[in-house]
Amino acid sequence: MAEAVAVQIERRIGEARWRPRITHEPAPIDLARAEAAATEMLAALGLPIDSEDMFETPRRLVHAYAEMLTPPEFDSTTFSNKAGYDELVLVSDIPVHSLCEHHLLPFTGVAHVGYLPGNRILGLSKFARTVEFFARRAQTQERLTTEIAEHLTERLDPKGVGVVIEAEHTCMSLRGARAEGARTVTAALHGRLRDDPKTRAEFLSLTRNRGGAR
């Protein structure tokens, strides 16, 4: 009996180690205060918020932003690299939806995330989870790219990590320059994907212009 309990405890410790819960310390949210402020802002902009069509708009606006600014938690599941796989793993065209922290307008596009495995390999769905986790907050594309790469480097201890994001920013396409269709490309490379010219070239060739082909 004691042996069975010990085995169960050991298994749970192993699961916690290789399936860590990725969380984000949330800032306090006051939806009522935000809704009152949104009401004042929309009224100050001359919108008829007391009309039947827009009466619920402040509430909807606040809840929409709260959803877009709340990173979803997930289990970062990894597995032992028993096969000794040492070639590039690339997950391409992961949807990116975030909010520019300067105007709180959306920027959308795709992320291409790759790595050279070390002793652990990451469950493939966790690449998309990781991108969403860091995108669901007020962001800059540059910082988003760096945060994803640094997170994977820290969690996996791989031989190399590469992240490329291609996105269109509505703060540039809907206002200001109104440069519709312009895409911003950012990259973060670590380890061999940065230092080994051959590996770097392979990764960049696989990601180049993929977002533009969608």
N, C-alpha and C positions, 0 to 999 in steps of 0.2 A: 504493500500500500504506500509506504513512505517513498519507495523507489518510483512508483508511478507519479506521485505528486511532484517529486524532484524533476522528473522528465517533463511534466507539464509546465512547471515553472521555467525550466530551461528553454522550452519551446516558445513560451510567451516572451521571454527576454530576447530571444533571437528574432521573433517577429517585430518587437518594438525597435530593435536595432536596425533591421533591414527594411522596415516599413514605417519610418518615422512620419509622424503627422506634421505636415507643413501648415503652419498657422501664421496669422498676422494679428498683432495686438491692435484691436480696433480703437479708433478715437471715439469719444462720446458723440452720439448722434441725438439731436433734439429735433424730431420731425415737426412738432407743433411750432417751434420757433422758426424753423426753416420755412414752413408753409406760410407763416405770417410775413416773413421777409420776402418770400417769392410773390406774395400778393401785392405788397407795397412796390416791389420792383416792376412788376408787370403793369400795375396801374400807373406808375410814374412814366412808363414807356408809352402810355396812351392806349393800352389795350383794354377792350371792354370786358373786364373780368367779372362784372356783375351780370353779364348776359347769360342766357341759358346754355349757349355753346361753350363758354369759357369759365363757367362758374367752378368747375372741378379742376381747371388747368393748374393752379398753384399746387394742389395736392398731388396731381399726376406728375408734375415736373419734379417735385421734391423726391417722390418715391422712385422715379426713374434715375435721378442722379445718385440716390442712396444705393440703388442696385448696381449701377455702373462703377461706384467707388468702393464697393465692398469685395475684397479678394476672397474667393471661395477656398475653404480648407480642403486638403486632400492627403492621402497616404502616398508617400514617395516610395513605391515598391521597387526594390532591386533584387537581383538574383546573382548567385555565384557564376562567374565566367568559367565554368568547368571545361568548356571546349577550347579555352584559350584563344578566343576570337580576337584578332588584333588589327582588323581592317576597319575602315571608316563606316560608321553607322550614321545615316542621314535621314531625318524626317523633314520633308519639305512641304511647303504650302500650308503651314498651320495658320488658321485665321487669327488675325490680330485686330482687336477692337479696344481702343483706349481713348482717354480724354486728354487733350493738350492742357497742361497746367497753366498756360498763359491766357487762354481764352475760354477754357472748358468747352471747347468744341471737339467733336470726334476726329480721330485719325484711324484709318482702317487700312489693312493690307494683309501681308503674309509674312511668316517667319520661317526660315530654314535653319534647323538646329542639327548639328552633327557632333560626334565625338569618337575618339579612339579609346576603346574600353581598356580598363586595367583589370583589377580583380573582380569588379562588379559590373553588371549590365543593368540598365534601367528599363522598366516596363515601358513599352512604346507609347502607350496612352499618356504616360506621365510627362512626355515632352509637351503635349498640348495643354495639360493641366498646369505645367510650370509657366508656360507663356501666358495663359489666362490669369494665373495668380499674380504675376507682376504687372500685367496690363490693366487690371481692374483697380485703378487708382489714378489720381491726377499725375500725369507723366510727361516726360520728354522722350522722344524716340531714342535718343542717344543713351539716356540712363536705362531705359527699358532693355536695350540690347546688352548693356554691360551687366545689369543685374541678373539676367537669365544665364549668361556665360559664367559669372562668378558663382552663382548658386550651384550649377551643375559641376563646376570644378571642385567646389567644397564638398558636395554630397557624394560624388562618385570617385574622386581622386583618379581621374582618367589620365591617359597619356596626352590628351589634347581635347579641346572643346572649340567649336566655332558656331557663331550665331550671326545670321544675316537677316535684317528686317527691311522690307520694302513697303512703304505706306504712303497713302495720299492724305494730306492734312486739310480738313475743311476750313481751318482758320486761314489757309492760304488760297483755297479754291472758291470759297463762298464770300470772302470779304477781302479787303486790302488789294493785293495783286491780282486776285481772281484768276490764278493760274490753274485752271481746271485741267486735270489729267497729269499734272506734275507729280512725280513720285520721289520720295526721299529714301535713300539707301544708307543703312548704317551696318557696321560689322564689328564684332568683338571676337578676337582669336586668342586662344591660350595654348600653352604647351607646344607640342609638335605642329599643331595646325598654325601656329604663329612662326615657329623657328625653323621648321623643315620646309625648304622651298618646294619640294616635290609634293608633299602632303598638303601644304597650303594651296598650291595650284590646283590639286585635285578637288579639294573642297570648294574653292571659289568657282571652278569651272562647272561643277554640278549645280551650284546655286545661281549662277549668273543668268539674269533675265527670266527666271522661272516665274516670278510674280507678274511680269509683264505679259506672259503668255496665257494668263487665266482668262 
